[in-house]
Amino acid sequence: MGQLLHKCARTTEKTRREIQLSKQSIASLARRFGVNRKTIAKWKNRTSCQDVPMGPKVKRSKVLTEQEEKVVIAFRKLTGLPLETRYTLYKKLYLTYRVLLCIAAFSDTAALS
């Protein structure tokens, strides 16, 4: 399988291995490969030629809270309905859930005054 590189990648595993094994100075390697000296220093200090993943360690929804996401997953597993039907039902349930949250919040503030 080929190597997957992002569009801004300037080094490949082969290049990184050359950098790690080379005895040349950091400045000369930077000129040779057309990269920053910090990049050369970074790869010289690493033990592997594999790139380190930079994304989030745990993928989370940007729309739903963790609790809401669990509800959606449980709903999907319990119903086993087709996606369109499930989506329509969930929209109705979610609206009801939001209304109940607003009522609960309102009743809590009303009780405080």
C-alpha positions in Angstrom: 0.0 0.0 0.0 1.2 3.5 -0.8 2.0 6.2 1.6 -0.7 8.7 2.4 0.5 12.3 2.6 -1.4 15.4 3.2 -1.3 18.1 0.5 1.3 20.3 2.4 3.7 17.4 3.2 7.3 18.1 2.1 8.9 14.9 3.3 8.2 11.2 2.7 9.3 8.2 4.8 12.2 7.7 2.5 13.3 11.3 3.0 12.9 11.1 6.7 15.0 7.9 6.9 17.7 9.7 4.9 17.6 12.6 7.3 17.8 10.3 10.4 20.8 8.4 9.0 22.7 11.3 7.6 25.8 12.8 9.3 25.4 16.1 7.5 24.6 19.3 9.4 21.0 20.4 9.9 21.5 23.4 7.7 22.9 21.5 4.8 20.1 18.9 5.0 17.5 21.7 5.2 18.9 23.2 2.0 19.2 19.8 0.3 15.6 18.8 1.0 14.1 22.3 0.8 12.6 22.2 4.3 12.9 24.3 7.5 15.8 23.5 9.9 13.3 22.8 12.6 11.8 20.0 10.4 15.2 18.4 10.0 15.9 18.7 13.8 12.4 17.2 14.5 13.1 14.1 12.3 16.6 13.7 13.6 15.3 13.4 17.1 12.5 10.9 16.3 13.0 7.2 16.5 10.4 6.4 13.7 9.9 7.6 10.2 6.1 7.5 10.7 4.3 10.8 10.9 2.5 11.5 14.2 -1.3 11.9 14.0 -2.2 15.5 14.8 -6.0 15.2 15.0 -8.2 14.8 18.1 -7.5 11.7 20.2 -11.3 11.1 20.7 -13.7 12.0 17.9 -16.6 14.0 19.3 -19.7 15.5 17.7 -19.6 19.2 17.2 -23.4 19.4 17.2 -24.6 17.0 19.9 -23.5 16.7 23.5 -22.1 13.4 24.7 -25.4 12.5 26.3 -27.4 13.4 23.2 -25.1 11.3 21.1 -25.6 8.3 23.3 -29.4 8.7 23.0 -29.1 8.8 19.2 -27.0 5.6 19.2 -29.3 3.8 21.5 -32.3 4.9 19.5 -30.6 3.6 16.3 -29.8 0.2 17.9 -33.2 -0.3 19.5 -35.4 0.6 16.5 -33.5 -0.9 13.6 -35.6 1.4 11.3 -34.4 2.7 7.9 -32.5 5.9 8.1 -35.2 8.2 6.7 -37.8 6.9 9.1 -35.4 7.1 12.0 -34.4 10.7 11.1 -38.0 11.8 11.0 -38.8 10.2 14.4 -35.7 11.5 16.0 -36.4 15.1 14.9 -39.8 14.8 16.6 -38.3 13.3 19.7 -35.4 15.8 19.8 -37.8 18.7 19.5 -39.8 17.3 22.5 -36.6 16.7 24.4 -35.5 20.4 23.8 -39.0 21.7 24.9 -38.8 19.6 28.1 -35.3 21.0 28.8 -36.6 24.5 28.4 -39.6 23.8 30.6 -37.3 22.3 33.3 -35.0 25.3 33.1 -37.9 27.8 33.3 -39.4 26.0 36.2 -36.1 25.9 38.1 -35.7 29.7 37.6 -39.3 30.3 38.6 -38.8 28.3 41.8 -35.8 30.4 42.7 -37.6 33.7 42.6 
